[in-house]
Amino acid sequence: MQESLEAHRGGRIAAGALRDLIRRVELFGFHLAELEVRQHAARHAEAVAELLGLVGVPGYLALDEESRQRLLVERLAAPPLALPRDALSPDTREVLETFEAIAEIQRLHGPRACQTYVISMTRAPSDVLNVLFLARECGLAGWDGGRGRAWSTLDIVPLFEQIEELDRCGDVLARLLALEPYRAALEARGARQQVMVGYSDSNKDGGYLASNWRIYRAQQALARVAAAAGVELIIFHGRGGAIGRGGGPMGRAILARPPEARSLTLKVTEQGEVVFSRYLDPAIAERHLEQVVHALLLSALERDRPEPPDEWVEVMGRLAEVSQRAYEELVKGTPGFLDLFTRITPFPELGTLNLASRPVTRPAGRDTGLRLEDLRAIPWVFSWTQARINLPGWFGLGTALGAEIERGGLDRLRAMYRGWPFFAAVLDNAQISLATADLPCARLYATLAGDGGSLFERIVAEYRRSVAAILEIAEQRELLERATVLPRLIKLRNPYVDALHVAQIALLRRYRSLPPEGSPAERVRLLDAIHHSINGIAAGLQVTG
């Protein structure tokens, strides 16, 4: 149509609305936005074990990693099992029906409508092979072992989200790319490998500084493995809205990537409140996208920028270690800490909100008592934000930086802040968390704990150490001294949000003191008011989790 218009004096129409339509279709297809699917690695392993057990290959879950890989490679070379669905358990049927739904979406709307499958809690190459095997069973992939050929309509994306997994992700990717069926399937997809790195669970696992450093090192390791294997790497950043979940200015995050991982391809999650604040107003959306493109172009041009000096890397490793130890001593090693957390924040009440797709704890946490590993990362961060403590966005930083300063390293830390975008981003993002925290308000929440005062004072002491160390290194008199807009926004919002905090604390106190045999209507009324206070505070602070 465009060519015909151009050939018959319709160039103005061809170069106007019609060209705009063609560009939109090229960019968005006929599906507008791609649907991505995510599932826990354990669900796939259990489904594969059941399928193999039904064809006379029991004990899959008891195998070691190498044996799992060998078995899966053998089964991928064999014909699909084609088992009847009524022979399967409900859990396995659900897993397979998810893959079948992907196939149906692709059939109706094209392959681009749903082509990404994220595996949470990836720990080994077999976690990815499990998904390839299940995709093959549902007609989304295939491999001819004799000819070494494969086809696939699915991008399989391992997600590394805890400290230990981030430390080992380079090795996992190298072993995965050495497996013939997976490498053949990847080649069929253009030799482009997505890997997702998780900010939320790594922060909950090891604290703010350790999480950021491990993710930085993970990107380096992944980039080196991909380059050696001749594979294009796309690092998918699973960032949240809050600093404790990888949030912060996007341009700053792009420039903070290690040189090896800098490219013009960027994939990142955008949380609901971030979408609202960045894209609701067209003028703000355009400005934000300009900043993102500018940072991407600048980082690509600086790809040959030298690595930070070895002594800076050594210092950063030491800071991460000290920070993680301080965080774990409080969060994992202090009796009663999680009890304090549930008492001084609205965490228990968050679980009653009609919000999000998952409960605030994993099943084990509800059955065997609250454990850190069972807490979901989003409500963990959200709760600290509601209480104006923001602990996941800074705790451990003051102890680590203070120890380095005492070693005589202040000048080196200042040089790192001036000359290393990653280190500057870590400290500047922490400034946002510290500045939006409010100690007087947090002390009011601490009164909900009754006898938890000494534990809370440990948090306050670390807060003050963190502020003092950052101000000394950044050579500032106050937090966010060089920022122009955010300090004014904080001062503008605080008086309105403060009233909501006072109301929420009073509501929590009344709700939690209700006797079990009390009026159900009163319980519902108070809980509804608490929900409104949570929504109001989140709207006022412009952040959830």
PAZA-254122 format. One record per residue: residue in three letters; x negated, y, z of N, C-alpha, C in turn. Coordinates in steps of 0.1 Angstrom, whole numbers, plus 5000, padded with zeros to 4 digits. Layout:
% residues N
ALAXYZXYZXYZ
...
% end
This chain:
% residues 545
MET499249885000500050005000499150135000
GLN498150135008497250245009496550264996
GLU496050154990495350164977496350214966
SER497550164966498550214956498850354958
LEU499050404970499250544972498150634967
GLU496950584970495750664966495650664951
ALA496050554944495950554929497150624923
HIS498150664930499350734924499650864931
ARG498550934934498651074939499351084953
GLY499250974960499750974974498650974985
GLY497551044981496451044990496651105004
ARG497551205004497851275017498551175027
ILE499551105021500251005030499250885033
ALA498450845024497550735026496550765036
ALA496050895037495050935046495650985059
GLY496950985060497551045072498150935081
ALA499550935081500250845090499950695087
LEU499750665074499550525071498150475076
ARG497150565074495850525079495850515094
ASP496550605101496650585116497250455120
LEU498350415112498950285115497950165113
ILE497250175102496250065099495150065110
ARG494750175115493750175125494250115138
ARG495550145141496150095153496249945152
VAL496649895141496749745139495449685140
GLU494349745134493049695135492549685149
LEU492949785157492449785171493249705180
PHE494649705179495549645188496249525183
GLY496049495170496749385164498249415165
PHE499049305166500549325167500949285181
HIS499949275190500249235204499949345214
LEU499349455210499049575218497949545228
ALA498249455238497249435248497049285249
GLU495749245251495449095252495749045266
LEU496348935267496648865279495448775282
GLU494948785295493848705299494248615310
VAL493748495311494148395321493048365330
ARG493348345343492348315353492848205362
GLN491948105365492247995374491047955382
HIS491247905393490147855402489547725396
ALA488147725397487447605392487947475398
ALA488247475411488747345417489947295411
ARG490847375406492147325399491747255387
HIS490747305379490447235367489747095370
ALA488847095380488246965384489246865388
GLU490146905396491246815400492046755389
ALA492346845379493146805368492346705359
VAL491046735357490246645349490146515356
ALA489946515369489746385376491046305375
GLU492246365375493446285374493546235360
LEU493246315350493346265336492446145333
LEU491246155338490246055336490645925344
GLY491145945356491545835364492645755357
LEU493545815350494645755343494245665331
VAL492945695326492445615315491345525319
GLY491245495332490345395338488945445341
VAL488845575343487545635347487745715361
PRO487745635372488045695385486845765391
GLY487045835401485945885410485246015404
TYR485846085395485146205389484746305400
LEU485546335409485246435419484046395428
ALA483746265429482646215438481346215430
LEU481346245417480146235410479246355413
ASP477946345411477046465412477146545399
GLU476546655399476646745388476146685375
GLU475046625375474446575362475446465357
SER475946375365476846275361478146325355
ARG478646435361479846505356479546555342
GLN478446615340478146665327478046555316
ARG477346445320477246335310478646285306
LEU479446265316480746205314481646295305
LEU481546425308482346525300481846535286
VAL480546525284480046535270480546405262
GLU480546295269481046165263482446175259
ARG483246225268484746235266485046345256
LEU484246445255484546545244484246495230
ALA483346395230483046335216484146235213
ALA484946185222485946085219487246165216
PRO488246085210489546145207490246195220
PRO491146295218491946345230492746225236
LEU492946245249493646135257495146125253
ALA495746245251497246245247498046165257
LEU497846195270498646125280500046185281
PRO501046105284502446165286502446245299
ARG503146365298503146455309503846405321
ASP504846315319505546265331504746175340
ALA503546135335502646045343501746135352
LEU501846265351500946355358501546415370
SER500746455379501246535391501646675387
PRO502446735395502946875392501746975391
ASP500746955399499547055398498847035385
THR498646915380497946895368498846935356
ARG500146905357501046955346500947105345
GLU500947175356500847315356499647365349
VAL498447305352497247345346497347325331
LEU497747215326497947185312498947275305
GLU500047295312501047385306500547525304
THR499547565313498947705311498247705297
PHE497447605295496747595282497747585270
GLU498747515272499747495261500447635259
ALA500647715270501247845268500347935260
ILE499047925263498048005255498147965240
ALA498147835237498347795224499547845217
GLU500647855224501947905219501848055216
ILE501248125225501048275224500148295211
GLN499148225210498248235198499048205185
ARG499848105185500648065173501648175170
LEU502248235180503248335177502748475174
HIS501648515181501148655180499648665175
GLY499048555171497648555166496748525177
PRO495548475174494548425184494048535193
ARG494048665189493648775197494548805209
ALA495848755208496848795218496448735232
CYS495748615232495448545244494248455241
GLN493048505244491848425240490748415250
THR491048475262490048475273490548395285
TYR489648305289490048215301488948235311
VAL489248295323488248315333488348215344
ILE487148155347487048055358486548115370
SER487348135380486948185393486148085401
MET485248125409484448045418483647945410
THR483047985399482247905391480947875398
ARG480547755399479347715406478347635398
ALA478847565387477947475380478447465365
PRO477647415356478047405342479247315340
SER479447215349480647125347481947205349
ASP481947315357483147395359483547455345
VAL482647485337482947535323483347425314
LEU482547315315482947195306484347145309
ASN484747145322486047105326487147185317
VAL486947315316487947395309487847365294
LEU486647345289486547305274487247175272
PHE487147075281487846945280489346965280
LEU489847045290491247065291491747145278
ALA491047235273491447315262491447215250
ARG490547125249490547025238491846945239
GLU492246905251493446825253494746895248
CYS494647025248495847105245495747175231
GLY494747135223494647185209494047315208
LEU493247365218492647495217491147485213
ALA490647365212489147345209488947195204
GLY487847175198487547035193486047035190
TRP485446905191484046885188483846755181
ASP483146765170482746645163481246615166
GLY481046525176479746505181478846445170
GLY479346365161478446315150477946415141
ARG478746515138478246625129477746745136
GLY477946745150477546865157478346985155
ARG479546965150480447085147481547095158
ALA481947215160483047245169483947355164
TRP485047365170485947485168486647515181
SER486947645183487547685195488347815192
THR489447835199490147965198490148035212
LEU489247985221489248035234487848075239
ASP487748195245486448235251486548195266
ILE485648105270485648055283484648145291
VAL485048205302484348305309484048255324
PRO482848215327482548185341482548315349
LEU483048305361483048415371482248375383
PHE481148455385480248435396480548545406
GLU481048515418481548615427481148605442
GLN480348515445479748515459478248525458
ILE477648555469476248585470475448465464
GLU475648345469474948235464475148205450
GLU476348225444476548205430475848305422
LEU475848435426475148535419473648505418
ASP473148455429471748425429471348315419
ARG472348225416472048105408472648115394
CYS473248225390474048235378473248225366
GLY471948275366471148265354470748115351
ASP470448045361470147895360471447825355
VAL472547855360473847785356474047815341
LEU473847945337474147975322473047905313
ALA471847905318470847835309471147685307
ARG471547615318471947475317473247455309
LEU474147555310475347545302475047555287
LEU474247655283473947675269473147565263
ALA472547475271471747365266472647245264
LEU473947245267474847135265475447145251
GLU475247045243475547045229477047085226
PRO478047025232479447055229479747195232
TYR479247245243479647385247478947485238
ARG477647455235476947545226477547555212
ALA478047435207478647435194479947515194
ALA480747495205481947575207481747725207
LEU480647765214480247905215479847955201
GLU479047875194478647915180479947945172
ALA480947855174482147875166482948005169
ARG482648055181483248185185482248305183
GLY481248285174480348395171479148405180
ALA478848295188477648295197477748415206
ARG478948445211479148555220479648505234
GLN478848515244479248465257479548575267
GLN480848565272481248655283480848595296
VAL480348675306480148625319480748735328
MET481548695338482148795347481448795360
VAL481048905366480448915379481448985388
GLY481648925400482648975409482049065420
TYR482649185422482149275432482849245445
SER484049205445484949195457484449095467
ASP484448965462484048855471482548865475
SER481748905466480248925470480149025481
ASN480949135480480849235491481349175504
LYS482449105504483049045516482048945522
ASP481348875513480448765517479148825523
GLY478548925517477248975522477149125525
GLY478249195523478149335526477849425514
TYR477949555515477849645504476549645497
LEU475449665504474149675497473749545491
ALA473849435498473449305493474249265481
SER475549295481476349275469475949345457
ASN475649475458475249555447473849505442
TRP472949475450471649435446471749295439
ARG472549205445472649075439473249085425
ILE474249165423474849185410473849245400
TYR473049335404472049395396471049285391
ARG470549205401469649095397470348995389
ALA471648965391472348865383472448915368
GLN472649045366472749095353471349075346
GLN470249105353468949085347468748935343
ALA469048845352468848705349469748655338
LEU471048695337471848655326471448715313
ALA470948835313470548895300469248825295
ARG468348785304467148715299467448585294
VAL468348505300468748375296469448385282
ALA470348485281471048495268470148535257
ALA469148625259468248665249467348545245
ALA466948465254466048355251466848245243
ALA468148235245468948145238469548195225
GLY469348325222469848375210471348405210
VAL471848435222473348445224473648595227
GLU474648655222475048785226475848775239
LEU475348855249475948855262476848975264
ILE478048945269478949055274479249025289
ILE478749125297478949115311480249185314
PHE481149105320482549155324482449185339
HIS482649315341482549365355483849365362
GLY484049275372485249265379485349365391
ARG485549495387485449605397486849635402
GLY486949675414488249725420488249875420
GLY489249935427489350075428488550135439
ALA488450065450487650105462486250085460
ILE485350165467483950145466483550005471
GLY484249955481483949815486484249705477
ARG484949735465485149635455484549685442
GLY483449755442482749795430483249925423
GLY484249995430484750115424483750235424
GLY484250345419483350465418483350515404
PRO482750625402482750685388482150585378
MET482850575367482550475357481150515350
GLY481050635347479750685340478550645348
ARG478650665361477550635370477250485370
ALA478250405370478150265370477450215357
ILE477850275346477250235333475750265333
LEU475350385338473950425338473150345348
ALA473750285358473050215368472750075364
ARG473250025352472949885348471449865346
PRO470949745348469549725345469249735330
PRO468049775326467749805312468049685303
GLU467849555308468049445300469549425296
ALA470449475305471849455303472549575297
ARG471849665292472449785286472849755272
SER474049775269474549765255475749855253
LEU476149865240477349945237478649875240
THR478549745244479749665248479949675263
LEU481149725266481549735281482849665283
LYS482949575293484249515297484349535312
VAL485449585316485549615331487049605334
THR487349565346488749565351489049705356
GLU490349745354490849875359492049845368
GLN491949875381493049855390494249945388
GLY495349905393496549985390496450125394
GLU495950155406495850295410494850375402
VAL493850305397492850365388493450395375
VAL494250305369494950335357495750455358
PHE496450465369497350585371496550715372
SER495450715379494750835381493950875368
ARG493450775361492650805349493350825336
TYR494550755335495150755321496550805321
LEU497150845332498550895331498551025323
ASP497651115326497651245320496651235308
PRO497151265296496351255284495051335284
ALA495051455290493851535291492851465300
ILE493251415311492351345320491851215314
ALA492751145307492351025300491251045290
GLU491451155282490451185272489151225278
ARG489151305289487951345295487251215301
HIS487951125307487351005313486750925302
LEU487450905291486950825280485650885273
GLU485651025273484451095268483251065277
GLN483551065290482451035299481950895298
VAL482850795296482450655294481650645281
VAL482050695270481350685258479950755259
HIS479950875265478650945267477750855275
ALA478150795286477250715294476850585286
LEU477750525278477350405270476250445260
LEU476450555253475450595243474150625250
LEU474250705261472950735268472250615273
SER472950515278472350395284471750315273
ALA472450315261471850235250470650295244
LEU470550435244469350505239468250485249
GLU468550465262467550445272467250295275
ARG467650205265467450065267465950025269
ASP465050105263463650085264463050145277
ARG463850205285463350265297462650165306
PRO461550195311460750095319461550045331
GLU461249925335461849865347461349955359
PRO462049955370461550025382460249965387
PRO459450045393458149995398458349875407
ASP457449785407457549665416457749695430
GLU457149805435457249835449458649885452
TRP459349945443460749985445461649855445
VAL461349765437462149635437461949565450
GLU460649565455460349505468461149575479
VAL461149705479461849775489463349745488
MET463849745476465349715475465649575480
GLY464849485477465049345482465049345497
ARG464149425503464049425518465349495524
LEU465749605517466949675522468149585521
ALA468349515510469449425509469449315520
GLU468249265523468149155533468549205546
VAL468049325550468249385563469749415564
SER470249475554471649515554472649395555
GLN472349295548473149175548473149115562
ARG471949115568471849055582472649135592
ALA472649265591473449355600474949325598
TYR475349315585476749295582477149155587
GLU476349055585476748925589476748905604
GLU475848975611475848975626477149025631
LEU477749135625478949185629480149105625
VAL480249075612481449015606481548865608
LYS480448795608480448655609479948605622
GLY479048685629478448635641478948695654
THR479948775653480448845665481848785669
PRO481848715680483148655684484248765686
GLY485348735681486448835682486548935672
PHE485648935662485649045653486849045644
LEU487148925638488348915630489648945637
ASP489648905650490848945658490949095659
LEU489749165661489849315661490349365648
PHE489849305637490249355624491749345622
THR492349235626493849215624494649305634
ARG493949355645494749435654494649585651
ILE493449625646493249775643493649815629
THR494049725621494449755607495849685604
PRO496449735594497849675591497649545582
PHE496549475584496349345576497549245577
PRO497949215589499049115590500349165583
GLU500549295583501849345577501649355561
LEU500449365557500249365542500749235536
GLY500749125543501148995537502648995535
THR503449095541504849095539505249195528
LEU504349255522504649345511504949275498
ASN505949325490506149265477505149325467
LEU503949285469502849345462501749235459
ALA501249235447500149145443500649005440
SER499748925435500248785431499848675440
ARG499148705451498548605460498748645474
PRO498848545483498848575498497548635502
VAL497648705514496448775519495348685524
THR495748555527494648455530494848335521
ARG493848255519493948125512494548025522
PRO495047915517495847825526495147785538
ALA493747755538493047705549493147815561
GLY493047945557493048045567494348045575
ARG495448005568496748005575496947885584
ASP496247775580496447645587495447625599
THR494247675598493247645608492747765615
GLY493447875615492947995621492148085611
LEU492148215614491548305604490048295603
ARG489548275591488148275588487848375577
LEU486648435578486248535568486448475553
GLU485948355551485948305538487448275533
ASP488348275542489748255537490548385534
LEU489948495538490548625535490448665521
ARG491548705515491448765501490748895501
ALA489948925491489049045491489949175490
ILE491049165483491749295481492449335494
PRO493149255501493749295514492649325525
TRP491549265524490349295533489949435531
VAL489749475519489349615516490449715519
PHE491649675514492849765516493149795530
SER492949695539493249715553492249815560
TRP490949805556489949895562490250035556
THR490750045544491050175538492150235545
GLN493250165548494350215555494050275569
ALA493050205576492650255589491550355588
ARG491250405576490250515574488850485579
ILE488550355579487150315583486350275571
ASN486850225560486150195548484950105550
LEU484950015560483749945563483149865552
PRO483849805542483149735531482349825522
GLY482549955523481850045514480650105519
TRP480150065531478950125536478250045548
PHE478949955554478349895566477049815563
GLY476049835572474749775570473749865563
LEU474249965557473450065550472550145559
GLY473150185570472450275580471250195586
THR471550075590470449985597469349965587
ALA469649935574468649905565467750025561
LEU468450135558467750255554466950315566
GLY467550305578466850355590465650275593
ALA465650145591464450065593463350095583
GLU463750125571462750155561462150295563
ILE462950385568462450515572461450505583
GLU461750425593460850405604459550345600
ARG459550265589458350205584457450315577
GLY457950435576457250535569457550545554
GLY458750495551459150485537460050595532
LEU460150705539461150815535460750865521
ASP459550905519459150965506459450865495
ARG459150735497459450635486460950625484
LEU461750625494463150625492463750745485
ARG463150865488463550985481463150975466
ALA461950915463461550895449462450805442
MET462850695449463850595443465150665440
TYR465650755449466850815447466850915435
ARG465650975433465551075422465250995409
GLY464650885409464150825397464750695393
TRP465650635401466250505398467750515398
PRO468450525386469950545386470650445395
PHE470250315395470950215403470950255418
PHE469750295423469650325438470450455441
ALA470350545432471150675434472650645434
ALA473150555425474550515424474950445437
VAL474150365442474450295455474650395466
LEU473750485468473850585478475050685476
ASP475150725464476250825461477650765462
ASN477750635458479050575460479350555475
ALA478350525483478450505497478950645503
GLN478350755498478850885503480350905501
ILE480850855490482350865488483050785499
SER482650665502483250585513483150655526
LEU481950705529481750765542482550895544
ALA482650975533483251095533484851085534
THR485350975528486750955529487150885541
ALA486250825548486550765562486750885571
ASP487450855582487850965592487750905606
LEU486650935613486450875626487550905636
PRO487951035637489051055647490350975644
CYS490650965631491750885627491550735630
ALA490350685627489950545630490050515645
ARG489650615653489750585668491150565672
LEU492150635666493550615669493950465666
TYR493450415654493750275651493150185661
ALA491950225666491250135675492050115688
THR492850215692493650195704494650085703
LEU494950035691495849925689495149795694
ALA493849795695493149675700493049655715
GLY493349765722493249765736491849745741
ASP491449615742490149585748488949575738
GLY489149625726488149605715487249725713
GLY487149805724486449935723484949915719
SER484249825726482849805724482549765710
LEU483349675704483149635690483349755681
PHE484349835683484649945675483450045675
GLU482850065687481750155689480550115681
ARG480349985679479249935670479449975656
ILE480749975652481050025638480750175637
VAL481150255647480950395647479450425647
ALA478650355655477250375655476550355642
GLU477050245635476450215621476950325611
TYR478150375613478650485604477650605606
ARG477350645618476550755620475150735615
ARG474550615617473250585611473250595596
SER474350545590474450555575474450695570
VAL475350775576475350915572474050985574
ALA473450965585472151035588471050995578
ALA470950865575469950815566470150865552
ILE471450865547471750915533471451055532
LEU471851135542471551285541470051315541
GLU469251235548467851255549467251215535
ILE467651105529467051065517467551155505
ALA468751185505469251275494468951425496
GLU468451455508468051595511469251685510
GLN470351645517471551715518471851755532
ARG472751855534473151895547474451825551
GLU475251785541476551715543476851625532
LEU477751525535478051435524478751505512
LEU478451445501479051495488478751645486
GLU477551685490477151825489477151875475
ARG476651785466476451815452477751795443
ALA478751735449479951715442480851835442
THR481651855432482351985431483851965435
VAL484451855430485951845431486351755443
LEU485651645445486051545455486151605469
PRO485151685474485251735488486551825490
ARG486851905479488051985480489351895481
LEU489351785473490551695473490651635486
ILE489551595493489651525506490251625516
LYS489751755516490251855525491751885522
LEU492151875510493551905506494451795511
ARG494051665509494951555512494951525527
ASN493951545534493851495548495051535557
PRO495451665557496551705566497751625563
TYR498051595550499251525547499151375551
VAL498051315548497851175551497651155566
ASP497151245573496951235588498251205595
ALA499351275591500651255597501151115594
LEU500851065582501250925579500550825587
HIS499250855590498450765599499050755613
VAL499350875618499950875632501250795632
ALA502050815622503350745621503150595620
GLN502150555612501850415610501450345623
ILE500550415630500050355642501150335652
ALA502050435653503250425662504150315658
LEU504350295645505150195640504550055642
LEU503250045640502649915642502649875657
ARG502549975666502549945680503949895684
ARG504949955679506349915683506649785677
TYR506349765664506649645657506049525664
ARG504749535667503949425673504349395687
SER505049485694505449465708506849415709
LEU507549395697508849335698508849195703
PRO509749165712509849025717510348935706
PRO509948805706510348715696511848695695
GLU512548715707513948695707514648835705
GLY513948935701514549065699515449075687
SER515949195684516849215673516249195660
PRO516749095651516149085638516349215629
ALA517449285632517649405624516649515627
GLU516249525640515249615644513849575638
ARG513549455638512349405632512249435617
VAL513349415610513349445595513249595593
ARG513949675602513849825600512449875602
LEU511749825613510449875616509449835605
LEU509649705600508749655590508849735577
ASP510149775574510349855562509649985563
ALA509750045575509050175577507550165576
ILE507050055581505550025580505150015565
HIS506049945557505749935543505650075536
HIS506650155540506650295534505350375538
SER504950355551503750425555502450375547
ILE502450245545501350185537501250245523
ASN502450245517502550305503502150455503
GLY502650525513502350665514500850695516
ILE500250625525498750645527497950605515
ALA498350495508497650455496497850565485
ALA499050625484499250725474498450855478
GLY498350885490497651005495496150985493
LEU495650875496494150855495493750815480
GLN494750785472494550745458493650615457
VAL493850525467493050405466493750295474
THR493750175469494250055477493049965480
GLY492949865471491849765472491149755459
% end
